[in-house]
Amino acid sequence: AAADVSPAALADRVASPGGMTREGMNVLDNGDALRRLLAETLRATRDKGAALSKGD
């Protein structure tokens, strides 16, 4: 299902400008850190699933 509001707009609703949540989100946004972390997580999950299916 498509959202009527973008992820960035949702983040702005929960993160106070200059606040702690916004600061943490800035770290995740910096240099695509969150995207890299999610990609690494998905690769590890895929690889573990493949290993388990082979009985490793």
Secondary structure, 3 states (H helix, E strand, C coil): CCCCCCHHHHHHHHCCCCCHHHHHHHHHHHHHHHHHHHHHHHHHHHHHHHHHHCCC
